[in-house]
Amino acid sequence: MRILLAPSNIANQAALQAAALRARGHEAECWHFGENPFGYSHERDLAWPESASEALTLLAEVAARDFDVIHLHFGRSLVSNTNQLGELWDLPLWRRLNVQLIMSLHGTDSRDANLERELDRWSYYHFGAPHHPPELIARRLAVIRANVDAMTVSAGSNFNHVPDANYLPLAIDTDAIQPTQAPTREVPVIAHAPSRRSTKGTDFILAGLDALRAEGVQFEVDLIEGVSNADVVSRLGNADIVIEKVLGDGYGVTTLEAFAAGKVVVTRVTERATAYAPGFPGVAADPESLTAKLRELVASPQLRAELGAKSRQFAVEHHGLAAVGSALEGLYAGTDVVRPKVTVDEGSLALAEEAAALRTRNRQLSQATREASAAAAEEREERQRVERTFGYRAQRRLRRAVDRKPR
């Protein structure tokens, strides 16, 4: 199969999925549009097409490549929301060309912040994390549902927001990330690598570490920010304990990178987040329980070693490229795939009826305009024909002669 994964390589997922597919004999490419702050590697880095003309040129190139599957990420298509054509404009085009469309949703592109506040006491939306208006999320999802063959999420907690999605495990290259030293130092290194502090609860984490230090517990802290992903992975490998986050619900790529390196990870997960991850070996914590969980881990190198070994095994079995490649093949083949549920409420029906009436009225006005234009053109032609006759010219000369005659 020929597969294009685009336009956003969120957390390196599209690129790793492409690699997993190539390992299984498929032709797969990852194209990333826009900035690449973490230095991820893709088959192509592109700027978003700014004009309608640029977008159409790009779409023509993609169409000419004859991809079997276009696997989109982060609720976006190949036409951005700032383009003249309009956001998600190209989705119906791919349907007409019989290209299979998949949309992978990663979190903020599909979560209703109001609902998440109700569901989760420790949602980062309680603490000022940025989010899209729920109305915008709903409109985008409605367009996506009407056009794609399947949607995916990679965290169990996101099924509350997209119940008609399919589970697709996060990907990690467990061959590229290998265990380093065992996480058993007497004075452990505790690492935290927030991509955005407000969504990870970094202030709570630093406060918890200060409280532990005030008890006389010895440890070192590595706060990892503003560096490339390669540097992040290297520094996680040098840690004994990794704290991913204490807000939100669900583990992310940082957890998997640390797992692959054989480290114990503290993160915020609940049962809904790990429902699709049996045997999840991470240590669950929130702002209130963090200090106690860290105290236990710092005090027990043996516990850290045991959890680190389980972490590595879990990453390989559930999130390695072989597991992800198999899941993607099943998704594209339609094996036990949940299809998007397109629902139409009364408000949508009323809008559709109004739009249909307006289109009918517009056609009527256009027809009337064409008829009036045709009649006017016919009248002009008749006038010109009369003006060209001999009798008409003679009459005009006679009138001028009468007008000049003295009275």
Residue pairs with C-beta under 8 A, 6 or more apart in sequence:
1 21
1 26
1 27
1 68
1 69
1 332
2 26
2 27
2 28
2 65
2 66
2 67
2 68
2 69
3 18
3 21
3 26
3 27
3 28
3 29
3 67
3 68
3 69
3 70
3 71
3 332
4 28
4 29
4 31
4 62
4 65
4 67
4 69
4 70
4 71
5 14
5 15
5 17
5 18
5 28
5 29
5 30
5 31
5 71
5 73
6 14
6 30
6 31
6 32
6 33
6 70
6 71
6 72
6 73
6 78
7 31
7 32
7 33
7 34
7 46
7 48
7 72
7 73
7 74
7 76
7 77
7 78
8 14
8 32
8 33
8 34
8 73
8 74
8 76
9 15
9 30
9 32
9 36
9 40
9 42
9 73
10 73
10 74
10 106
11 106
11 170
11 252
11 253
12 38
12 40
12 171
12 229
12 253
13 73
13 104
13 106
13 154
13 170
13 171
13 253
14 30
14 32
14 42
14 71
14 73
14 104
15 30
15 32
15 40
15 41
15 42
15 43
16 171
16 172
16 173
16 321
16 324
17 28
17 30
17 71
17 171
17 324
17 328
18 28
18 29
18 30
18 43
19 28
19 173
19 321
20 171
20 321
20 322
20 324
20 325
20 328
21 28
21 325
21 328
21 329
22 28
23 321
23 322
23 325
24 325
24 326
24 329
29 43
29 44
30 42
30 43
30 44
31 42
31 43
31 44
31 45
31 46
32 40
32 42
32 44
32 45
32 46
33 46
33 47
33 48
33 78
33 80
34 47
34 48
36 42
36 45
38 195
38 228
38 229
38 232
39 228
39 229
39 230
40 229
46 58
48 80
48 82
48 83
49 55
49 57
49 58
49 78
49 79
49 80
49 83
50 82
50 83
51 83
51 84
52 83
52 84
52 85
55 78
55 79
55 83
55 84
55 85
55 89
55 90
56 85
58 78
59 78
59 79
59 90
59 93
62 70
62 78
63 93
63 97
67 99
68 99
68 100
68 332
69 99
69 100
69 101
69 102
69 332
70 94
70 99
70 100
70 101
70 102
71 102
71 104
71 328
72 78
72 101
72 102
72 103
72 104
72 148
73 103
73 104
73 106
74 104
74 105
74 106
74 109
75 103
75 105
75 106
75 109
75 110
75 140
75 141
75 144
76 87
76 88
76 109
77 87
77 88
77 89
77 90
77 91
78 90
79 85
79 86
79 87
79 88
79 89
79 90
80 87
81 87
83 89
87 140
88 140
88 143
88 144
88 147
91 101
91 143
91 144
91 147
91 148
92 147
94 101
94 147
95 101
95 147
100 149
100 332
101 147
101 148
101 149
102 148
102 149
102 150
102 151
102 152
102 331
102 332
103 144
103 148
103 150
103 151
103 152
104 151
104 152
104 153
104 154
104 168
105 151
105 152
105 153
105 158
105 162
105 165
106 153
106 154
107 155
107 158
107 250
108 130
108 131
108 132
109 132
109 137
109 140
110 137
110 141
110 153
110 158
110 161
110 162
111 131
111 137
111 158
111 161
112 134
112 137
112 138
112 161
113 125
113 131
113 132
113 134
114 134
115 134
115 160
115 161
116 123
116 125
116 160
116 161
117 123
117 125
117 126
119 160
120 157
120 248
120 249
120 270
122 201
122 246
122 247
122 248
122 249
122 268
122 286
122 287
123 247
123 248
123 249
124 198
124 199
124 200
124 201
124 247
124 248
125 131
127 198
127 201
127 247
128 198
129 196
129 198
129 199
129 247
130 198
141 162
142 342
144 151
144 340
145 151
145 164
145 340
145 341
145 342
146 340
146 342
148 340
149 334
149 337
149 339
149 340
150 165
150 166
150 331
150 334
150 337
150 338
150 339
150 340
151 162
151 164
151 165
151 166
151 340
152 165
152 166
152 167
152 168
152 331
153 159
153 162
153 165
153 166
153 167
153 168
154 167
154 168
154 169
154 170
155 249
155 250
155 251
155 252
155 273
156 167
156 250
156 272
156 273
156 274
156 275
156 276
156 277
157 249
157 250
157 270
157 272
157 273
158 165
158 250
159 165
159 272
160 272
164 338
164 339
164 340
164 341
165 338
166 331
166 337
166 338
167 276
168 324
168 327
168 328
168 331
169 276
169 318
169 319
169 323
169 324
169 327
170 252
170 253
170 256
170 319
170 324
171 319
171 321
171 324
172 253
172 256
172 257
172 259
172 260
172 315
172 319
172 320
172 321
173 260
173 320
173 321
174 260
174 312
174 315
174 316
174 319
174 320
174 321
175 321
177 233
177 237
177 257
177 260
177 261
178 260
178 261
179 237
179 260
179 261
179 262
179 308
179 312
180 237
180 238
180 261
180 262
181 238
182 262
182 305
182 308
183 239
183 240
183 241
183 262
183 263
183 264
183 301
183 304
183 305
183 308
184 240
184 301
184 302
184 304
184 305
185 240
185 301
186 301
187 218
187 219
187 220
188 219
188 220
188 239
188 240
188 241
188 297
188 298
188 301
188 304
189 219
189 220
189 221
189 222
189 238
189 239
189 240
189 241
190 209
190 219
190 220
190 221
190 222
190 239
190 240
190 241
190 242
190 243
190 294
190 298
191 221
191 222
191 223
191 224
191 235
191 236
191 238
191 239
191 241
191 242
191 243
191 258
192 200
192 202
192 205
192 221
192 222
192 223
192 224
192 242
192 243
192 244
193 223
193 224
193 225
193 232
193 235
193 236
193 242
193 244
193 254
194 200
194 202
194 225
194 245
195 254
197 203
199 245
199 247
199 248
200 244
200 245
200 246
200 247
200 248
201 245
201 246
201 247
201 248
201 268
201 287
204 246
204 247
204 287
204 290
205 243
205 245
205 246
205 290
206 223
207 287
208 246
208 287
208 290
208 291
208 294
209 219
209 221
209 294
211 291
212 219
212 291
212 294
212 295
212 298
213 219
215 295
217 295
217 298
217 299
218 298
219 241
219 298
222 235
222 238
222 239
224 231
224 232
224 235
224 236
227 235
232 254
232 257
233 257
233 261
236 242
236 254
236 257
236 258
236 261
236 263
237 261
237 263
239 258
239 263
240 263
240 264
240 304
241 263
241 264
241 265
241 266
241 294
241 297
241 298
241 304
242 254
242 255
242 258
242 263
242 264
242 265
242 266
243 265
243 266
243 267
243 285
243 290
243 294
244 251
244 252
244 254
244 255
244 258
244 265
244 266
244 267
244 268
244 282
245 252
245 267
245 268
246 266
246 267
246 268
246 285
246 286
246 287
246 290
247 268
247 286
247 287
248 268
249 268
249 269
249 270
249 272
249 273
250 268
250 269
250 273
251 265
251 267
251 269
251 273
251 274
251 277
251 280
251 282
255 265
255 267
255 282
256 315
256 319
258 265
258 311
259 265
259 281
259 282
259 311
259 312
259 314
259 315
259 319
260 312
260 315
260 316
261 312
262 308
262 309
262 311
262 312
263 308
263 311
264 281
264 282
264 283
264 297
264 303
264 304
264 307
264 308
264 311
265 282
265 283
265 311
266 282
266 283
266 284
266 285
266 290
266 293
266 294
266 297
267 282
267 283
267 284
267 285
268 284
268 285
268 286
269 280
269 282
269 284
270 284
274 280
277 314
277 318
279 310
279 314
280 314
281 307
281 310
281 311
281 314
282 311
283 293
283 297
283 307
284 293
285 293
285 294
296 303
297 303
297 304
317 323
330 336
330 337
331 337
344 352
386 392
387 393
